[in-house]
Amino acid sequence: MGFFSFKTQDTRRSIANNHSRKATFDVYMVDNQGNEYHEPSYSGYGRFGDKDYYVLMAEMNGISEDTDQRMRSKAIDLYFKPEPDTLFPNLYAKSGKSWKNKRPDDCPYQGFFY
């Protein structure tokens, strides 16, 4: 599986992963309940703090499966083909930001190929 990444929604900065030549920076993932997950060194696979982006997205959208991998797979499908009421976790470069239901932009460099 390859890397994937996003741009932060407050600064529009590409979230580089710790395998690239670009420096990593603190990223904060926020859900619709105000929970914040801090990631100081993004690995490139969707995990921010102790939470996977797509598993959190599945939980936010009421997707329930017997494994995280199945939840993640369904949320990836929903991410790329959202319905009008789809909820998205937010990704910020600064802590304390409020959640807004907006899909983050994908990083065209996958956080690595700069």
FITORFI-736817 format. One line per 10 residues: number of its first residue (from 1); their letters; for each residue y negated, z negated, x of N, C-alpha, C, O. Coordinates in Angstrom, 3 decimals. Layout:
<pts>
NUM> A> Y/Z/X/Y/Z/X/Y/Z/X/Y/Z/X | ... $
</pts>
This chain:
<pts>
1> MGFFSFKTQD> 1.181/0.000/0.846/0.000/0.000/0.000/-1.236/0.000/0.885/-1.280/-0.712/1.888 | -2.242/0.794/0.524/-3.470/0.872/1.288/-4.467/-0.193/0.881/-4.255/-0.948/-0.067 | -5.560/-0.231/1.623/-6.644/-1.151/1.309/-7.411/-0.670/0.092/-7.395/0.515/-0.240 | -8.079/-1.595/-0.565/-9.074/-1.228/-1.560/-10.178/-2.253/-1.516/-9.987/-3.392/-1.087 | -11.331/-1.824/-1.968/-12.463/-2.736/-1.936/-13.490/-2.330/-2.975/-13.355/-1.323/-3.670 | -14.505/-3.144/-3.048/-15.567/-2.999/-4.030/-16.905/-3.157/-3.324/-16.966/-3.413/-2.122 | -17.966/-3.001/-4.090/-19.307/-3.346/-3.627/-19.738/-4.601/-4.374/-19.406/-4.783/-5.545 | -20.475/-5.461/-3.689/-20.981/-6.644/-4.374/-21.968/-6.209/-5.449/-22.667/-5.207/-5.302 | -22.009/-6.969/-6.513/-22.838/-6.578/-7.645/-24.273/-7.073/-7.535/-25.138/-6.628/-8.289 | -24.537/-7.984/-6.611/-25.913/-8.453/-6.430/-26.626/-7.706/-5.306/-27.838/-7.503/-5.379 $
11> TRRSIANNHS> -25.893/-7.292/-4.264/-26.536/-6.618/-3.129/-26.076/-5.164/-2.955/-26.654/-4.417/-2.166 | -25.031/-4.767/-3.697/-24.445/-3.426/-3.614/-23.877/-3.140/-2.227/-23.735/-1.982/-1.834 | -23.560/-4.184/-1.502/-23.005/-4.077/-0.145/-21.490/-3.881/-0.224/-20.809/-4.534/-1.016 | -20.979/-2.983/0.599/-19.546/-2.750/0.680/-18.851/-3.995/1.225/-19.282/-4.562/2.228 | -17.784/-4.415/0.567/-17.026/-5.577/1.015/-15.999/-5.103/2.045/-14.925/-4.611/1.701 | -16.362/-5.267/3.311/-15.470/-4.858/4.401/-14.306/-5.827/4.497/-14.441/-7.012/4.195 | -13.158/-5.308/4.920/-12.018/-6.212/5.108/-11.906/-6.619/6.578/-12.494/-5.993/7.459 | -11.146/-7.670/6.815/-11.079/-8.235/8.156/-10.240/-7.408/9.136/-10.010/-7.843/10.265 | -9.787/-6.240/8.726/-9.078/-5.319/9.621/-10.006/-4.207/10.109/-9.639/-3.447/11.005 | -11.180/-4.106/9.541/-12.118/-3.036/9.909/-12.996/-3.472/11.074/-12.959/-4.628/11.496 $
21> RKATFDVYMV> -13.773/-2.548/11.579/-14.687/-2.882/12.684/-15.977/-3.525/12.174/-16.754/-4.062/12.964 | -16.211/-3.474/10.853/-17.388/-4.118/10.273/-17.122/-5.601/10.071/-15.994/-6.015/9.799 | -18.154/-6.375/10.204/-18.022/-7.817/10.002/-17.820/-8.138/8.524/-18.399/-7.499/7.645 | -16.990/-9.134/8.277/-16.824/-9.614/6.906/-17.977/-10.570/6.584/-18.729/-10.978/7.468 | -18.094/-10.908/5.326/-19.108/-11.858/4.881/-18.565/-12.591/3.671/-17.578/-12.165/3.071 | -19.205/-13.691/3.312/-18.768/-14.470/2.162/-18.909/-13.658/0.882/-19.934/-13.018/0.644 | -17.866/-13.693/0.064/-17.880/-13.038/-1.248/-17.449/-14.079/-2.279/-16.563/-14.896/-2.031 | -18.093/-14.028/-3.430/-17.815/-14.961/-4.518/-17.406/-14.162/-5.751/-18.157/-13.314/-6.230 | -16.212/-14.441/-6.256/-15.729/-13.811/-7.476/-15.950/-14.799/-8.619/-15.583/-15.970/-8.520 | -16.557/-14.312/-9.706/-16.914/-15.165/-10.837/-16.288/-14.607/-12.108/-16.342/-13.406/-12.369 $
31> DNQGNEYHEP> -15.688/-15.510/-12.900/-15.108/-15.079/-14.172/-16.018/-15.451/-15.346/-17.078/-16.049/-15.165 | -15.587/-15.088/-16.531/-16.386/-15.294/-17.744/-16.459/-16.758/-18.170/-17.194/-17.091/-19.099 | -15.711/-17.633/-17.508/-15.776/-19.074/-17.795/-16.653/-19.807/-16.781/-16.809/-21.026/-16.855 | -17.226/-19.062/-15.833/-18.072/-19.661/-14.812/-17.331/-20.158/-13.589/-17.939/-20.766/-12.708 | -16.010/-19.910/-13.512/-15.252/-20.289/-12.316/-15.628/-19.363/-11.173/-15.825/-18.163/-11.368 | -15.723/-19.927/-9.992/-16.124/-19.170/-8.812/-15.057/-19.317/-7.736/-14.604/-20.424/-7.449 | -14.661/-18.199/-7.146/-13.652/-18.169/-6.099/-14.309/-17.628/-4.830/-14.815/-16.506/-4.815 | -14.299/-18.427/-3.774/-14.985/-18.081/-2.530/-14.015/-17.450/-1.538/-12.930/-17.979/-1.295 | -14.414/-16.315/-0.969/-13.615/-15.647/0.061/-14.496/-15.407/1.287/-15.423/-14.600/1.225 | -14.222/-16.097/2.405/-15.034/-15.911/3.610/-14.634/-14.714/4.471/-15.428/-14.259/5.294 $
41> SYSGYGRFGD> -13.412/-14.195/4.294/-12.934/-13.107/5.146/-11.940/-12.258/4.359/-10.731/-12.482/4.425 | -12.453/-11.294/3.623/-11.642/-10.470/2.733/-10.567/-9.703/3.508/-10.854/-9.088/4.535 | -9.333/-9.744/3.009/-8.207/-9.103/3.707/-7.982/-7.645/3.294/-7.236/-6.924/3.958 | -8.616/-7.209/2.213/-8.472/-5.816/1.805/-7.495/-5.560/0.681/-7.263/-4.409/0.312 | -6.909/-6.633/0.121/-5.868/-6.449/-0.885/-6.199/-7.054/-2.252/-5.305/-7.214/-3.084 | -7.456/-7.387/-2.493/-7.857/-7.840/-3.828/-7.875/-9.329/-4.037/-8.125/-9.785/-5.153 | -7.619/-10.103/-3.008/-7.583/-11.558/-3.139/-8.909/-12.158/-2.681/-9.376/-11.908/-1.570 | -9.493/-12.945/-3.554/-10.742/-13.638/-3.255/-10.501/-15.124/-3.470/-10.224/-15.567/-4.585 | -10.608/-15.886/-2.389/-10.231/-17.290/-2.483/-8.746/-17.363/-2.763/-7.949/-16.701/-2.099 | -8.381/-18.149/-3.724/-6.959/-18.287/-4.051/-6.568/-17.477/-5.286/-5.571/-17.782/-5.942 $
51> KDYYVLMAEM> -7.362/-16.434/-5.606/-7.115/-15.680/-6.836/-7.176/-14.175/-6.590/-8.081/-13.677/-5.920 | -6.209/-13.470/-7.137/-6.203/-12.013/-7.089/-7.154/-11.467/-8.153/-7.138/-11.921/-9.297 | -7.979/-10.493/-7.775/-8.954/-9.907/-8.698/-8.290/-9.427/-9.987/-8.760/-9.733/-11.083 | -7.205/-8.683/-9.855/-6.581/-8.087/-11.034/-5.795/-9.090/-11.874/-5.697/-8.921/-13.090 | -5.241/-10.115/-11.267/-4.595/-11.174/-12.046/-5.652/-11.905/-12.867/-5.438/-12.208/-14.041 | -6.800/-12.187/-12.236/-7.898/-12.825/-12.974/-8.377/-11.919/-14.103/-8.621/-12.392/-15.213 | -8.510/-10.646/-13.836/-8.929/-9.706/-14.878/-7.925/-9.707/-16.032/-8.320/-9.678/-17.198 | -6.642/-9.740/-15.713/-5.605/-9.797/-16.755/-5.781/-11.055/-17.596/-5.758/-10.988/-18.825 | -5.954/-12.188/-16.950/-6.140/-13.446/-17.669/-7.379/-13.388/-18.564/-7.344/-13.842/-19.707 | -8.456/-12.838/-18.049/-9.693/-12.741/-18.828/-9.517/-11.870/-20.070/-10.201/-12.064/-21.075 $
61> NGISEDTDQR> -8.604/-10.919/-19.992/-8.387/-9.985/-21.097/-7.160/-10.319/-21.938/-6.713/-9.504/-22.745 | -6.620/-11.515/-21.747/-5.500/-11.963/-22.573/-4.179/-11.285/-22.286/-3.282/-11.299/-23.129 | -4.041/-10.687/-21.105/-2.783/-10.044/-20.729/-1.859/-11.119/-20.183/-2.208/-11.836/-19.245 | -0.697/-11.222/-20.771/0.266/-12.233/-20.352/1.594/-11.556/-20.046/2.142/-10.839/-20.883 | 2.102/-11.787/-18.854/3.388/-11.246/-18.425/4.149/-12.347/-17.710/3.592/-13.409/-17.431 | 5.408/-12.104/-17.413/6.218/-13.131/-16.770/5.986/-13.245/-15.271/6.415/-14.225/-14.661 | 5.313/-12.265/-14.657/4.992/-12.351/-13.228/3.552/-11.911/-12.992/2.983/-11.134/-13.760 | 2.983/-12.428/-11.911/1.637/-11.996/-11.520/1.609/-10.506/-11.229/0.625/-9.831/-11.532 | 2.687/-9.989/-10.640/2.727/-8.564/-10.300/2.628/-7.688/-11.550/1.956/-6.657/-11.526 | 3.274/-8.075/-12.615/3.194/-7.294/-13.866/1.803/-7.422/-14.491/1.250/-6.450/-15.006 $
71> MRSKAIDLYF> 1.250/-8.628/-14.437/-0.120/-8.815/-14.944/-1.088/-7.950/-14.148/-1.956/-7.279/-14.708 | -0.921/-7.982/-12.846/-1.791/-7.217/-11.941/-1.698/-5.723/-12.242/-2.716/-5.034/-12.306 | -0.485/-5.230/-12.425/-0.274/-3.816/-12.710/-0.960/-3.397/-14.013/-1.603/-2.349/-14.070 | -0.822/-4.210/-15.048/-1.478/-3.887/-16.322/-2.998/-3.934/-16.193/-3.701/-3.114/-16.784 | -3.502/-4.891/-15.423/-4.949/-4.992/-15.237/-5.495/-3.822/-14.417/-6.606/-3.359/-14.673 | -4.740/-3.347/-13.448/-5.171/-2.169/-12.680/-5.303/-0.976/-13.618/-6.282/-0.233/-13.544 | -4.327/-0.788/-14.495/-4.424/0.295/-15.485/-5.677/0.126/-16.340/-6.397/1.094/-16.586 | -5.937/-1.092/-16.791/-7.104/-1.364/-17.630/-8.402/-1.167/-16.853/-9.390/-0.694/-17.416 | -8.415/-1.519/-15.582/-9.603/-1.351/-14.738/-10.011/0.123/-14.683/-11.193/0.451/-14.787 | -9.028/1.001/-14.521/-9.331/2.419/-14.384/-9.449/3.153/-15.720/-9.973/4.265/-15.770 $
81> KPEPDTLFPN> -8.966/2.539/-16.801/-9.118/3.103/-18.149/-9.519/1.970/-19.086/-8.746/1.566/-19.955 | -10.744/1.456/-18.899/-11.160/0.300/-19.703/-11.385/0.651/-21.164/-11.739/1.777/-21.514 | -11.168/-0.341/-21.994/-11.502/-0.249/-23.408/-12.922/-0.813/-23.571/-13.415/-1.486/-22.667 | -13.578/-0.556/-24.693/-14.961/-1.027/-24.847/-15.151/-2.541/-24.673/-16.217/-2.981/-24.243 | -14.141/-3.327/-24.997/-14.280/-4.791/-24.905/-13.625/-5.387/-23.649/-13.412/-6.598/-23.585 | -13.306/-4.554/-22.658/-12.680/-5.029/-21.426/-13.633/-5.937/-20.656/-14.821/-5.644/-20.525 | -13.090/-7.049/-20.148/-13.857/-7.998/-19.340/-13.510/-7.811/-17.863/-12.349/-7.592/-17.517 | -14.521/-7.900/-16.997/-14.349/-7.709/-15.558/-14.854/-8.920/-14.788/-15.936/-9.423/-15.091 | -14.103/-9.406/-13.795/-14.652/-10.407/-12.888/-15.817/-9.792/-12.095/-15.851/-8.583/-11.861 | -16.746/-10.622/-11.696/-17.886/-10.171/-10.892/-17.664/-10.539/-9.436/-16.967/-11.505/-9.127 $
91> LYAKSGKSWK> -18.262/-9.763/-8.548/-18.191/-9.996/-7.110/-19.606/-10.062/-6.554/-20.378/-9.111/-6.678 | -19.937/-11.192/-5.941/-21.291/-11.427/-5.440/-21.281/-11.829/-3.971/-20.304/-12.390/-3.475 | -22.379/-11.535/-3.282/-22.556/-11.964/-1.898/-23.180/-13.355/-1.824/-23.190/-13.980/-0.764 | -23.692/-13.829/-2.935/-24.308/-15.154/-2.976/-23.650/-16.008/-4.056/-23.305/-15.517/-5.131 | -23.486/-17.269/-3.756/-22.885/-18.219/-4.682/-23.854/-18.570/-5.810/-25.070/-18.440/-5.669 | -23.289/-19.017/-6.930/-24.107/-19.523/-8.024/-24.616/-18.487/-8.998/-25.429/-18.811/-9.863 | -24.168/-17.263/-8.887/-24.605/-16.206/-9.802/-23.866/-16.323/-11.130/-22.712/-16.749/-11.175 | -24.534/-15.946/-12.192/-23.942/-15.979/-13.524/-23.104/-14.727/-13.770/-23.417/-13.643/-13.278 | -22.033/-14.903/-14.542/-21.167/-13.786/-14.889/-21.864/-12.860/-15.883/-22.509/-13.306/-16.833 | -21.716/-11.573/-15.638/-22.176/-10.525/-16.553/-21.014/-9.555/-16.686/-20.353/-9.248/-15.693 $
101> NKRPDDCPYQ> -20.758/-9.078/-17.869/-19.616/-8.191/-18.049/-19.945/-6.790/-17.561/-20.355/-5.917/-18.326 | -19.752/-6.607/-16.273/-20.001/-5.321/-15.642/-18.924/-5.083/-14.591/-18.627/-5.963/-13.783 | -18.361/-3.923/-14.607/-17.336/-3.547/-13.625/-18.006/-3.323/-12.272/-19.019/-2.627/-12.199 | -17.457/-3.903/-11.193/-18.037/-3.641/-9.875/-17.738/-2.203/-9.441/-16.716/-1.628/-9.816 | -18.633/-1.643/-8.659/-18.392/-0.316/-8.109/-17.345/-0.399/-7.012/-17.303/-1.366/-6.252 | -16.511/0.610/-6.938/-15.523/0.688/-5.878/-16.213/1.078/-4.574/-17.214/1.795/-4.583 | -15.680/0.606/-3.465/-16.159/1.009/-2.145/-15.424/2.293/-1.760/-14.196/2.289/-1.681 | -16.143/3.386/-1.518/-15.468/4.645/-1.190/-14.742/4.601/0.157/-13.918/5.469/0.445 | -15.044/3.596/0.979/-14.418/3.471/2.303/-13.233/2.507/2.305/-12.667/2.228/3.362 | -12.858/2.001/1.145/-11.758/1.057/0.994/-11.942/-0.196/1.854/-10.972/-0.865/2.210 $
111> GFFY> -13.201/-0.501/2.180/-13.492/-1.672/2.989/-13.030/-1.550/4.426/-12.997/-2.544/5.151 | -12.670/-0.336/4.855/-12.113/-0.149/6.193/-12.582/1.133/6.882/-12.984/1.082/8.044 | -12.544/2.274/6.204/-12.760/3.583/6.820/-14.239/3.941/6.861/-14.675/4.861/6.169 | -15.004/3.230/7.660/-16.461/3.476/7.764/-16.764/4.507/8.819/-17.928/4.837/9.043 $
</pts>
